[in-house]
Amino acid sequence: MTDLFIKGGVLMWPILLCSVAAITVILERSIYFLLHRDSSRLLKRAQEKMDARKFDDAAGILSKSKGPISRFLTAMIVERKLGEKEYTAAVTAGGEKILFSMDRGLFVLTLVERIAPLIGFLGTVIGMIITFIDVAGADGPVRAADLAGGIWQALITTAGGLIVAIPALFFHHLFDTCISRKAGTMKQMAGTLMVAIQGKKK
């Protein structure tokens, strides 16, 4: 493996850097989502309390979870006595903050999945150019083995770039799907809670 890395040339180093960045983000986000999970059982119990307009009881249930949905709904309940405009602004700001905390760092995966293959292709193109320059400058006949050897070495960077980009793309899609589902649940439960709060005010 080390031999292949060396034969890939200098552009293997930025590809390696991309892989380190991607792995760091994937591990950090995986740990984040594992530690900040919402319990469907607690959310269901809190929903029942909110439907019954027992907001303090709902907040007590939600406080047992560190999940983003639970934290968002707890903040909505705590701030429910604000004026309508202030409350709407606080809810919007709180939702954006929660979404940002879930989405943090994913731009790195976007960058890696786009730039790693390009670096790989660039390395291959440069390698092919060098190979054909050597062929053009050869004094005697060029053997197919010599030509093939230069080509496969040139292709190493393309393989390296794709090896890094594919997992980055996969986990990016996985995290995005998770965030979208949580955002949908947040929106649905927040709407129900707001209707219940406004109904109680009336």
N, C-alpha and C positions, 0 to 999 in steps of 0.2 A: 504493500500500500504506500509506504514511504517512497519507494522507488518510482511508482506511478506519479506521485505528487511532484517529485523533483523533475521528472520528465515532462510534466505538464507546463513547466516554465513559470515565469515570474507572476503571471496572472492567476496562478493557483492561490497565491496569498490573499488577494482581495476576496476570492471565493471562500477561502477558509474563514476570513473575517466575517463574511456574510453568514456562514454556518454558525459561528459562535454567537452572533447577534440573534439569529433566529432561535437557536436552542435556549438562549437566556430568556427570551420573551415567552417561548412556549412553556418552559418550566415555571416561570413566574406567574403567568396567567392560569396555568393548570392548578397551581397551589392556591391562587386567589379564589378560583371558582369552587375548589373543593372545601376551602375554609369558610366561604361565604355562600353557603347553600340555604335556600328557603325550604322549609318543611311544608309540603303540601297539606299535611294534617293540621299544622298550626294555622296556615293560611285559610283553610276551610273553617276552622273554629272561629278565627277572627272575622271572617266574612259573615258568619251567623250572628256574631255579636254586633257587627256594624249594621246588618239588616234590621236588627232589633233596636238599633240606636243606643247601644250600650258601649259608647266609644271608649270609656276608660278601661272597661274589661277587655275590649279589643286591643287597646294599646298594651295592656299587661301581657296578653298572649303573644303579641308581636315582638315584645321586648326580649323574649326568650330565644329569638333567632337573630343571627348576624347577617342574614341574607339581604341583598339590596332591595327587594320588594318589601320586606318587613320593615326595614329602616325608613323607606320612603313613606309607607303608610303610617308609621308611627309619627313621623314628622308632620304629616297632614293632620293627624288627630290632635297633636299638641298645638298646632297653629290654627285650629278650627274657629277660634273666637276672634280672629282678625276680621277686619272689614272685607267686603267682597273683593275689591280691587287688590288690596294688600294680600289677601289670601290666595287669589289666583296667581299673582306674581310670585309669591313664596312657593306655591306648588310647582309652578313652571321652573323656577330656579332650582328647586330641590330635585325635580325629575332630571333636569339637564346634568346636575352634579352627579347623580347616581349613574346615569348613562355614561358619563365621562369616566367615572371610576372603573366601570366594566370594560370600556373600550381602550383604556390607557395602554399604550405600547403597541397596539396592533398595526399602527402605521409602519412600524419597523418590518413586520412580516410582509406588508404590501410592498415596501421598498425591496426587500430581499427577493421576493418571488418575481419581481420585474427585472431587477438589475443583475441577479446571479446568472440567468441564462444568457443575457447580453454580454457579460464579461466572458462567459464560456465561448460564445460564438466569436467574439473578438479574438480570443486566444487561438481558436481554430483557424480563423482567417489568416492571422499573422503566421501561424505555424505552416499553413499551406503555402503562403507566399515565400517563406524561407526555404521550404522544401523544393519548390519549383525554381527558385533562384539557384539552389545548389545543383539541380538537375541541368539547368541551362548552362551552368559553368563547368560541368563535368567534361573532362578531356575524352574519356573513352565511352563505350556504350553503357547505358544505365540499366541496371538489373531491376526487374519487377520487385524483388525483395527490398531493395534500397528505397524505391519509391513508396512501397507499402509501409515500410518502417517509419518514414517521415510522416505519412498521412495518419497512421494510428496514434502517433505521439501528438499530432496536432489536434486530434479529436478528444484527447483526454480532458481538456478544459471544458468542452461542450458537455461531456458526461458529468464532470464535476459540478458545473453550474446547474444542470438539471437535477442532480442528486440533492442539491441544497434547496432548489426552488420548489420541488414537488411537495416535500413535507411542510414547507412554509405555507404553500397554497392550501394544503389539506387542513392544517390546524387553524389557519385564518378563517376558512369557511366554517369549521367546527365552532370556533369561538363566536363568529358572527351569527350563526344559527342560534346558539345559546342566548346571546344578547337579545336577539329579535324576539325569542320566545318570552324572555323575562320582561322585555319592554311591552309586549302585548298584554301580559298578565297585569303589569303595573297600570297600564292604561285602563283596562277593564275594571280592575278593583278600585282604582282611583275615581273613576266615573261613578261607580256605585256608592262609594263613600261620600263623594261630594253631593250627590242627590240626597243621601240620608242626612247629611249635615244641614243642607239648605232646607230640607223638609222640617227638621227640628227647629230651625231658626224661625220658620213661619209659624 
